[in-house]
Amino acid sequence: MSLPKKLGLAGLIAFLSAGPCLAQGKGIGIGASIGAVNDVGGKFHIDEFKPKDLNVWVDYEAQEKVLVRVTLGTLRLKGVNAGKTVSLSPGEAPVTLPPLKNDVDYATLGVSYLFVEEAGYTSGVFAGFGGYKFKPDAVAAAIANYRDQRETAFGWHGGVDGSVQLVSRLSLTLRLTYHNIRNEAGRSILTANAGLGYRF
C-alpha cells in the first residue's frame, strides 16, 4: 500500500473515531480543488505559478471554529536541476538540461482555525503534516543522474483560506498553502487553489 493510501486510511480512521463530535451535530465537509504550483525555495516570482495541484479533502468540526482536515492530492513539480547547464562528461561541451518533471502524490492531516465567520463568508488559517511521494518522469540515460530521486518524504504545511457561500451548503473555496517537504533536495512549494466545498 502506498504512503498516500496509508495516510488516507489513517485519516479515515481518525475521522470515524470522531463519533462523539459527529453525534453532537458537528459539521462535516468535503471538497475538491485545482490550483497552480510555485517552487519558492530561495526565491519567489508570482509569474512562476504553473499547473498543477489537484486535491480532494474531507473535514469535520472538532469544536467551534476548529476543523480537522484530511487532504489527498497530486502535484506536478519541476525538477531541482531542470534548465541547469551541466557537463555530462569531461571534455564535452556543456548542455542545458530539459524541463525535468515530477509527479508528487501527497496526503496531509491538518487543523484549521476559522477566525472570521460572517454571513456567507468564512476565512481561516491552517497547519499540519503529511507524506509526499516523488515519482520523476523517465529521462534519457545520459541525464538520469540529474533528475530528482524516486523517494517518499515527510513534511509540514500551513496556509490561509477563505470560502464564499454560493448556495445552501455549497461554497467556493480559495486556499494558499505552503508545503515544506523534507526530502533530499528540501523542497519549498507554494500552491494557490480554487475549488468547491460542501458541508453536510
C-alpha positions as CSV (number, residue, x, y, z in Angstrom):
1,M,0.0,0.0,0.0
2,S,1.4,3.4,-1.0
3,L,2.1,6.1,1.6
4,P,-0.7,8.4,0.5
5,K,-3.1,5.5,0.8
6,K,-1.8,4.7,4.3
7,L,-2.1,8.3,5.4
8,G,-5.6,8.5,3.9
9,L,-6.6,5.3,5.8
10,A,-5.2,6.8,9.0
11,G,-7.2,10.0,8.3
12,L,-10.3,8.0,7.7
13,I,-9.8,6.1,11.0
14,A,-9.3,9.4,12.8
15,F,-12.4,10.7,11.1
16,L,-14.5,7.7,12.0
17,S,-13.2,7.8,15.6
18,A,-14.6,11.3,16.0
19,G,-18.0,9.8,16.8
20,P,-18.7,12.0,19.9
21,C,-18.1,15.2,17.8
22,L,-20.3,14.0,15.0
23,A,-23.0,12.8,17.4
24,Q,-23.2,16.4,18.7
25,G,-24.2,17.6,15.3
26,K,-20.8,19.0,14.3
27,G,-20.4,19.8,10.6
28,I,-18.8,17.5,8.0
29,G,-17.3,19.0,4.9
30,I,-16.0,17.6,1.6
31,G,-14.4,19.3,-1.3
32,A,-12.1,19.3,-4.3
33,S,-9.8,21.9,-5.8
34,I,-7.4,22.6,-8.6
35,G,-4.5,25.0,-8.5
36,A,-1.1,26.3,-9.6
37,V,2.3,25.5,-8.1
38,N,5.3,27.6,-7.4
39,D,8.7,26.4,-6.2
40,V,9.7,29.1,-3.7
41,G,12.9,27.6,-2.4
42,G,15.2,30.6,-2.1
43,K,13.1,32.9,-4.4
44,F,9.6,33.9,-5.2
45,H,8.2,35.2,-8.5
46,I,4.5,35.5,-8.9
47,D,4.7,34.7,-12.6
48,E,6.2,31.3,-11.9
49,F,3.0,29.7,-10.8
50,K,2.4,26.8,-13.1
51,P,-0.1,23.9,-13.2
52,K,-0.8,21.8,-11.4
53,D,-2.2,20.8,-8.0
54,L,-5.3,18.6,-7.7
55,N,-6.7,17.6,-4.4
56,V,-9.8,16.4,-2.5
57,W,-10.4,16.8,1.2
58,V,-12.8,15.8,4.0
59,D,-13.0,17.7,7.3
60,Y,-15.1,17.8,10.4
61,E,-15.7,20.4,13.1
62,A,-13.9,19.1,16.2
63,Q,-15.1,22.1,18.1
64,E,-16.5,25.5,17.4
65,K,-14.3,27.2,14.7
66,V,-11.8,24.3,14.7
67,L,-11.8,21.9,11.7
68,V,-9.7,18.7,11.3
69,R,-8.9,18.1,7.6
70,V,-7.5,15.2,5.6
71,T,-6.3,16.1,2.1
72,L,-5.2,13.7,-0.7
73,G,-3.7,15.2,-3.8
74,T,-1.1,15.2,-6.5
75,L,1.4,17.9,-7.6
76,R,3.3,18.4,-10.8
77,L,6.7,19.9,-10.0
78,K,9.7,21.0,-12.0
79,G,12.8,19.0,-11.1
80,V,15.6,20.7,-9.0
81,N,18.0,20.6,-11.9
82,A,15.6,21.5,-14.6
83,G,17.1,24.0,-17.1
84,K,20.6,23.9,-15.5
85,T,23.7,23.9,-17.7
86,V,25.9,20.9,-16.9
87,S,28.8,18.9,-18.4
88,L,27.7,15.3,-18.9
89,S,31.3,14.1,-19.2
90,P,34.9,15.6,-19.0
91,G,35.9,17.4,-22.2
92,E,32.3,17.6,-23.6
93,A,30.6,20.9,-24.2
94,P,28.1,21.9,-21.5
95,V,24.4,21.1,-22.2
96,T,21.2,22.6,-20.8
97,L,19.0,20.1,-19.1
98,P,15.4,19.8,-20.3
99,P,12.4,20.7,-18.0
100,L,12.7,17.7,-15.8
101,K,9.3,17.0,-14.1
102,N,8.0,15.0,-11.1
103,D,4.6,13.9,-10.1
104,V,4.2,14.1,-6.3
105,D,1.4,12.3,-4.6
106,Y,0.6,13.6,-1.1
107,A,-1.6,13.0,1.9
108,T,-1.9,15.6,4.7
109,L,-3.6,15.9,8.1
110,G,-4.1,19.4,9.4
111,V,-6.1,21.6,11.7
112,S,-7.9,24.8,10.6
113,Y,-8.9,27.7,12.8
114,L,-11.8,29.9,11.5
115,F,-11.2,33.4,12.7
116,V,-13.8,35.2,10.5
117,E,-17.4,33.9,10.2
118,E,-19.8,36.3,8.7
119,A,-23.0,35.7,6.7
120,G,-21.9,33.7,3.7
121,Y,-18.2,34.1,4.3
122,T,-15.5,32.4,6.4
123,S,-11.7,32.6,6.5
124,G,-9.1,30.9,8.5
125,V,-5.5,29.7,9.0
126,F,-4.4,26.1,9.0
127,A,-1.3,23.9,9.5
128,G,-0.4,20.2,9.7
129,F,1.9,17.5,8.4
130,G,1.9,14.9,5.7
131,G,3.7,12.5,3.4
132,Y,4.9,13.1,-0.1
133,K,5.9,10.5,-2.7
134,F,8.1,11.7,-5.6
135,K,7.7,10.0,-9.0
136,P,10.1,11.6,-11.5
137,D,9.4,11.3,-15.2
138,A,11.6,8.9,-17.3
139,V,14.6,10.6,-19.0
140,A,17.4,9.6,-21.3
141,A,20.1,7.5,-19.6
142,A,22.7,10.2,-20.1
143,I,20.9,12.7,-17.8
144,A,19.3,10.2,-15.4
145,N,21.7,11.3,-12.6
146,Y,20.2,14.8,-12.8
147,R,16.6,14.0,-12.3
148,D,15.0,14.0,-8.8
149,Q,15.2,10.8,-6.9
150,R,12.2,8.5,-6.6
151,E,11.5,8.8,-2.8
152,T,9.0,9.2,-0.1
153,A,9.4,12.1,2.4
154,F,7.5,13.7,5.2
155,G,6.9,17.4,5.6
156,W,4.6,20.1,7.1
157,H,2.2,22.6,5.6
158,G,0.4,25.8,6.5
159,G,-1.6,28.5,4.9
160,V,-4.7,30.6,4.7
161,D,-8.1,30.1,3.1
162,G,-11.5,31.7,2.6
163,S,-14.9,30.4,1.5
164,V,-17.9,32.2,0.0
165,Q,-21.3,30.5,0.1
166,L,-22.7,30.1,-3.4
167,V,-25.9,28.3,-2.5
168,S,-27.1,26.4,0.6
169,R,-24.2,24.2,1.8
170,L,-22.1,24.8,-1.3
171,S,-19.2,27.2,-1.2
172,L,-16.3,28.5,-3.4
173,T,-13.1,28.0,-1.5
174,L,-9.8,29.8,-2.2
175,R,-6.7,28.4,-0.5
176,L,-3.0,29.3,-0.4
177,T,-0.8,26.6,1.0
178,Y,3.0,26.4,1.8
179,H,4.5,22.9,1.7
180,N,7.9,22.3,3.3
181,I,8.9,18.9,2.1
182,R,11.8,17.3,3.9
183,N,13.2,15.2,1.0
184,E,16.8,15.1,-0.1
185,A,16.6,18.3,-2.1
186,G,14.5,20.1,0.6
187,R,11.6,21.5,-1.5
188,S,9.6,24.6,-0.6
189,I,6.4,24.7,-2.6
190,L,3.5,27.2,-2.6
191,T,0.2,26.3,-4.1
192,A,-2.8,28.6,-4.9
193,N,-6.0,26.7,-5.3
194,A,-9.7,27.3,-6.1
195,G,-12.4,24.7,-5.5
196,L,-15.8,23.8,-4.3
197,G,-16.7,22.6,-0.8
198,Y,-19.9,21.1,0.5
199,R,-21.0,20.9,4.2
200,F,-23.4,18.4,5.5
